[in-house]
Amino acid sequence: MSPATRKNPAEDEVNNETKLFVLDTNVLLHDPTSLFRFEEHDICLPMLVLEELDDKKKGMTEVARNARQASRFLDEIVSDAPHKIDEGIALESPAHKNCTGRLYLQTEFVNNDLPPNMAHGKADNAILAVVIHLQRKQPERSVILVSKDINMRIKARALGLEAQDYFNDKVLEDSDLLYTGVLPLPVDFWDTHSKDMKSWQKEGHTFYQIQGPLCGALFVNQFVYQENDSTPFYAVVMEQNDQTALLRTLTDYTHSKNNVWGITARNREQNFVLNLLMNPEIDFVTLLGQAGTGKTLLTLAAGLLQTLENKLYSEIIITRVTVPVGEDIGFLPGTEEEKMTPWMGALEDNLDVLNKTDDEGGDWGRAATRDLIRSRIKVKSLNFMRGRTFLNKYVIIDEAQNLTPKQMKTLVTRAGPGTKVVCLGNIAQIDTPYLTEGSSGLTYVVDRFKGWAHGGHVTLLRGERSRLADYAGDVL
């Protein structure tokens, strides 16, 4: 049966092959495009969902913006619909061509299908009543509640209803499958590839042209290594296709002669990170890792060297999502930068490490250096980023795991000519409601940017903070 000939979901004669998804309000508040994400299946919106969207649409928060966008989508869908909306409206969108389902609006208020011990005045219970009503009207069809609210799904299952989380926003189901940017070479790599391998030296680096099945599994700007031999091998993929790949050896930032603002790499992944941060051809860098792996310190050190000494960038811009870990302490006084200061403790801690001068300089020398550094670092709030363009800036997005994919797109598209964007985060420490490791904006950009010639990613594994921090990270 074609979508155009489907009946009202309240009628008994329906297409049982397609499912009927009842959307909770929080799904639309999380992703307004969810209306077009269910392919050939139908969706139903209880009237209470529209009322809740109306209540949430005021304000400048991400939730309010999503509520307004969801309402605009619904207006476009309904405005072109026939007068009999209860027959279903085709969900057609040029941007979502695989969406062939229909939208139904449940205008009838239903509450007598609820168990008598459930409160009839609660919005969640009213939505559950609609799901029960539709399931009883269509016993042969799958009627599924979709909600980001865990307790809502638990209540639905307790009532014998089918309930699901909203999965279409997730890049990966398992965060362990996320691209790490690093690949260990097989033990027999040199034996199997040396026959057809070509190598040459240029500008202090050795290049290797290799062939074989391994090439198809590589990505541009991915790091490869082998530490089995007495002489370890570290390289980055410069070019790649299914048959061949071009590898280039790295600059050794573990050596003091290649220090970056006095900082040297303490492990393999930190060396990879500095090779990305110090490469002017790399415009976008993502760094994942638990606390203490050196993400912020390495990023700041590379930024200061390229801003103050190499003059590659005019200044450093730092921003982060202001999501508190505990109770919110209320409004903060002062200018934009003063309001952001309490959120930038990590910046101050790392500047203390980087602000090292010779002993002859004394306190005056350290104070002068710190003033010079702070004059070239600007702390900006995420709330005022829309519409801005950064020219020749070194932009650091800290705690990026708390960004939604839409917020991440808003930030990254602020980059103008000559700007480098570095995203830092730990997807195990997400504080934003409804975001998970699979749906975080940081996970989203890591997956989408892998293999781009001007982007790179590294997942840092080893903590370098202290033995106490390392042990606590393992056992707690």
C-alpha angles and dihedrals in degrees: 000000000000121000090248092062099047118124131232110285089233089065124083097231105078141139102269093192093070121065126229114226119197108204123216117219094249091063091061091043089053098043120006090190089064086097088075099037102085098078111203095357126099127241131206127204117198113221089244089066090059090050091051090049088054091052092051100045098087120089140038099272123117089250092055092048091050091048090054092047092050089051091051091051090050091048091054091048096047097040092064094043126107120258092261099071091168088072089067134260123245112246100222123164130163089219093051106042094163090063106103101150130106135245121229125191114210100216095166115094109231125187108133091081092068122096110262094244093061117092112249096206098065120101094221092053091049090055090048089052089056091052091050091048094050093046091053091048092049108032093163095055131075109247109187131186114220115201139153088209110098094200090050090055091047092052090048093052091046087058091051095256127135113246134177140183117243104264104172093087093058119102092194134013091210118040089204087073092058115123110264099190090230130090127182112222119236117263091245094047096117093043094052098040105034094084096066097024122122122195136183140162127242133166094349096311133099118228124206124196107201135181132199145081092300091069093071091058095054130092129210111266092017115139121232127190145173122197101171096097127067088254110054119218122218123175144153127228109246099174132008144178135155094281108029141027135189117220126191126195118241137245107257105237091172088077117086092229088066096045117150110222087331093311124118128189113262098195143016097272093048088054089053090049094053090049088058097042094048095047109098090200091065110084100172127041129178121194124190126184145119123271115297099026091115102251097139096037095052092044093051093045092052091045094051093048094049093042104041102028109022093034089216092135129032097220145342119255117198125189137161141174111270098223111146120225093214135012116338111251094208133244119349123222129234138034126334092271093046091051090052094048096088089054092052101066090123090057093053092046092053094044088057089057094046095044096084120140134170117286090246090066093064123180093323092055093048092048092049092049092048092050090050092050094046091049089062096045119080122190112209133185120239089226093072100045100097111106096012126124123202116211119196092345132144102224121196118192106194125196088016092165088081093061122098117228089255093052090047091053090050091054100042092048089059089076115112130186115315095014125133120202121202120188118198128187153125113234090201089069105056114156100173115103116250093011118118135180089267097048101038117123089235092057088046096056094041089058096041097046099046111121095018111139093229100040135073141181137197130181108210114216109178124068117222100183103095141310088257093054092045093051092045090051090054102043105030 
